[in-house]
């Protein structure tokens, strides 16, 4: 297929989405903010980053009544975080993985830890592990502890459904007054032992 | 003298009453002569069009005409239906029919306990953060429990509840995300295909 044909097909694929995104932004943002957000979105598109999260970020800001300057800062920050996330987790990452990884970076996870989680997940999607990791940090589990636990769970081959259950259990424990770090560590240990088939040890 | 005249008249009348024998070639001769007459230049085509004439149609021709009329009617109806279908599509989809793949989604139930609320809506990436979106208005189920079950595309999303159009509340049962940008909390949801 020629380059011109590929370009045309790419344009046909991108154009409707870009038009729809632009229309939504145009309806909610003032002109200077719209122009700035458009520029960031165009740069992200050129860098082959997902653009929908940037548009959503701007729409979220408008819905929350934030001023234009704050919206532009937030969109630019997300764009930079997504670029960093993509560099770390690889160009084959899905838009959802890039979005979740950017959120984890914003929560304080380092690029090195993100790379560790990528390696531990293998070819499995890392969207759910990243969402659980971010939630643990938000619930006051120290970043180092939370990262180590989720990397361990990913390395043990724990499935997404089990990870979601783990997150719910830790949340319940914390809501009942448990120390966040202890709750997360205890629940993670139990899950790893179950998934490796040695969950009958009396010590657990 | 008068009698003689009457006899002559009677004789002439008898002769006139005798039918004239017309030869079989007379019609052809008359038509040949008519064709050779000069036509009226201005009324030639027009007179042809307006002159009534008898057309003989066989039952077979009637059947073919009826079939042709029915065929045109069916084709017309099909075109009209297609035009209506195209008109109903959004413009972008109509211009780029295969550009946007169908978005797969799952129905997700959102629940919030808010005893004092008058109105609860769900906003997020999946509805453009639009608190007035009709499909994401929670209903009061009684006892302070509000819920709505709505389609959410597969993938990672951030969302929140908006209570009484002003208070943003993160879903207490869902993973949280750090969103300091706008100073209001959000939750995360990962929607996956059900196996």
Interface residues (C-beta under 8 A of the other chain):
Chain A: X12 X13 X15 X16 X17 X19 X20 X24 X52 X53 X56 X57 X59 X60 X61 X62 X63 X64 X66 X70 X73 X74 X77 X95 X96 X97 X99 X100 X103 X106 X107 X127 X128 X131 X132 X134 X135 X137 X138 X139 X160 X164 X167 X168 X171
Chain B: X92 X93 X95 X96 X99 X100 X123 X125 X128 X129 X130 X131 X155 X156 X158 X168 X173 X175 X176 X177 X178 X180 X181 X182 X183 X184 X186 X188 X190 X192
